[in-house]
Amino acid sequence: MYYVNVLLKSHKFVIGAFVLVSIVLLAILYPFINTADPKDLVAMAFEPPREGLILGTDNFGRDVFLQLAHGTRTSIFVGLLAGIVATSIGLVLGLISGYIGGLIDDVITTFTNMFIVIPSFIILIVISVSLDVRSATLVSLIIGFTTWPWTARAVRAQTASLRNREHVNIAKISGYTTPRIIVSEILPYMASYVVMAFVLQIAAGILAEAGISMLGLGPHDTISLGVLMQWALLYEAPATGAWWAFVPAALFIAAISFSLNYMNSGMDEIFNPKIRGN
């Protein structure tokens, strides 16, 4: 509760959270208001916004606003699952590497650096191209397994700086096992950073999904914000002046990314002693 009260004092965090919650509520609630299938044809192709069609229709004559709500659900799901996977991998490898050190540290650090040198988006494209079927869950897992290195590197650096602190040495003398020391004496001191890393990983996951979807490598079985952008470009919505078919999806991607990064910036100001001291 203390941390919630502190975070609510950050204007950046509050603004970012407000934008994100507003978008999430729209994505959750609107499909209950309009229970139609987003794939249903409701009018002619690329009809402009009018009464009953808030954002007009797409290239097939489907309700863009309804698709936007369903697509936002999928994109947020992808971001959350990818964020959980990437943060978990980065956290585990970073903790092991930073605390144990030695040969294990060298191996994990080398492995991490290899992933960092090769752009994760390239790896993501190569893996996606090799798959015949790509569900939203599978896309999420692929993104998570290719975007963990920066988190691992940062966690490793923090763990290495904490492992020789007095409270850790006392735990060693007391006979604590390595897993217990990591969980009880090191991880709590990194909780704020882990949360911040998770928030950034969610944003990275949503942007990664949008990027590969615009290349035609996104989920096959569902609608996402990236898939909406891909359809609009494929059927030349910009060339025909049908801005409603692609601008809202682009704005939603930008708004979600902005809100998550703004929340992270607010948390950084609160939890980072160097910034907080200015």
HELIX and SHEET records of a PDB file:
HELIX    1   1 TYR A    2  LEU A    7  1                                   6    
HELIX    2   2 HIS A   11  ILE A   33  1                                  23    
HELIX    3   3 VAL A   64  ILE A  100  1                                  37    
HELIX    4   4 GLY A  102  VAL A  117  1                                  16    
HELIX    5   5 SER A  120  VAL A  129  1                                  10    
HELIX    6   6 ALA A  136  THR A  146  1                                  11    
HELIX    7   7 PRO A  149  LEU A  162  1                                  14    
HELIX    8   8 GLU A  166  ILE A  173  1                                   8    
HELIX    9   9 THR A  178  ILE A  181  1                                   4    
HELIX   10  10 ILE A  182  ILE A  186  3                                   5    
HELIX   11  11 LEU A  187  MET A  190  5                                   4    
HELIX   12  12 ALA A  191  MET A  214  1                                  24    
HELIX   13  13 LEU A  225  LEU A  234  1                                  10    
HELIX   14  14 ALA A  237  THR A  240  1                                   4    
HELIX   15  15 TRP A  243  ALA A  245  5                                   3    
HELIX   16  16 VAL A  247  PHE A  271  1                                  25    
HELIX   17  17 PRO A  273  ARG A  276  1                                   4    
END                                                                             
